[in-house]
Amino acid sequence: MKNKSGKRKRLLPSQSATVDTLNDFPDEILTHILSLLPCKDAFRTTVLSKRWVSLCHSLSTLNINDEGVNNSEDWIYFRRLMDKVMLSPLAQRLTLKSLSLSCWSELWEEEADGCLSFDNWLEAAKLRGMERLYLHLLNVPLAPTIFCCKTLLRLYLTNLTTSISVGSMVHCSVDLPLLETLFVFNIFFEDTKDFTKLLLGCPKLEYLAIDRVNANAGVPEGGYFKHLSKLILACISLFNVPFKAVYNVKYLTVCEIGKSLPNKEINSFDTVFENLTKLQTLNIAKAKNSTTIEHWEYPDHVPECVSSHLTKFEVIDYEACEADFRFATYILQNARLLQVMTIHHTLHPNPMESPQFLENLSSCPRMSPTCKLNLSSS
């Protein structure tokens, strides 16, 4: 090993014994140990022997971040390490199961050729049959070509801020034929149609989590969005994914209930209740400072998921107004298997509120004789 002056550092007897002991382990165990380390720490072992160079390049799971990259010298070292990890002939011959990239350094905005290198690394990962990709990017623009990967099973995208957007996908195809899991958090798209195009390019999507997705345009027109037929679990915002897309999902969490919706047709509650036949637990967290619908109308029929499956119902930030009261009583009077209804009443002032809409819940008739009503204020 070498010290900072470049001279080879002599190992202490105890350190030498430790290295010899490690070298006794088979490649499979050593590779597993290395996979648990940050990539830059794993590659520091290459000074031990040529065997460790081969082991590092055989890693099928890479966890890489630019922590500590604060100046030009750090930047050059990081770039060289990434080129060695992703572009060396040894690496390109091996399958890459999982790649996690966390890029927070401000140097990404200052170094003009940094983004080109980043795109080259992702293209190399695609050629290696990458199955899982985790991108945590703060100052790095993401090229839309990443949305064309025939081997990808899981995709996690977080923190592409409003100042750095996902490039326009107008002239790029989306082809993620095997993708099963998509997690998108705090992302900015130049156009809502780009985000819609991304979802439509995932025909086998089973697990979908969407939060804080922003775009220049609003929610797409109802006729444009097709449903995700294989979906099992979804956590969505009404402003990002219309109900029509997830109408047949088995497990659903919806955020931002209570806001004025730009497209009532594709975000109507009837769409979900009519097809969500496995509904057992319904938790509603209303958006704070939202505009409450003044006259919530009872549906013409009672969906089977409410009448025959619903067992738990919870509302956070319940407002003591007619619309919220009518919705809660609708559940109480039609859910025959309901075991628990929990109402968390918000204390922020609202001129539309009246104490009776909170008090009358306790005396409201219930279809389920065993239903327990819990009321709390916060």
C-alpha positions, 0 to 999 in steps of 0.5 A: 500500500502507498501513503500520501507521499507516494511511497509504498507503505509497509504493512504491520504484521497484524495487517499482513496477517489479516490480508493473508486470512482474507485471501484464503476466502473463496471469490464468492465470499470476497465479492459479497464483502466488497459489494457491501462497501461503497464503490470507492472503498472497494476499489482501494483494495486493488492495491493488495494484489491483482486478484483484488483488481479482478474481484472489484471488476466482477462486482454485480452490485455497485453503490456509488456516490460523489461524497467528498467531491469538492474541488477539481482534484476530487472531481478528476479522481471521481471521474477516473474511478467511474471510468474504471468501474463502468468502462473498463474491458473487464467490467463490460464483460460482466452482467450488472445486477444493480447500480446505485448512483448518488450525485450531489456535488455542485461541480456537476454544474460547473464541469461541462463534460461531466454530464457526457461522462454520466450518460456514457456510464449509464449507457455502459450499464445498459449494455451490461444487462442492468436489472436495478437502477437507483438514481439520486441526482441533485445537479445532474440532468438525466438524458431520456435515453435511460428510459429505453432499457430492455433488461431493467426490472426496477427503476428509482428516480429521486431529486431531479429538481426544478432547475434540472429537468428530465430532457424532453422525450418528444423524439425519444422512445420509451421501452421498458418491457420488463420493468416491474417497479417504478419509484419517482420522487421530486422530479421535474418533466418539461411536459406532462406528456413526457411523464405519461409516455414514461408510464405507457412504456412500462407494460408489465409495471406492478408497483408504482410510487409517485410523489412530487412530480412536476411539469410545465403542463397540467394533467393530460386529457382523459382519453389520452391515458390508458390503464396499467393492466398489470398493476398490483400496488400504487401510491400516487398523487391525483395531479400526477397519475389519473385514477383511470390509469390505476382503476384495477390496482389491488392496493392503492394509496392516494395523496392530495385528496381534497384539492380542486382537480383540473380534470374531474372525469379522470379523477372521479372516485367512482372510477376507483371504487367501481374496479378496486374489488380488493379494497380492505383498508382506505386511508385518506390524508387530505391536502392541507389548505385545500379547497373542499368540495361544497356538495359531495354527491352520493354515488348512484350505486354502492361498489362491491369493494365498499359494501363487501370488502372494506374493513378499515377507514381513516381520514386525516385532516377531516373538516367538519363540513357537509362534504366530509360529513356526507362522505364519512356517513356514506362509508358508515351506512354502506360498508357492512364489514367495516371494523374501524373508522378513524377520524382525525379532525383538523383544528385549522379554521375553516368558515365552512365548518360546523361542530354538528358535522363532527358530533353527528358522526357518533350517532350516525347509523352504521351497517356494520354492528361491530364498527368502532368509531374513533374521533380525535382532533389535532 
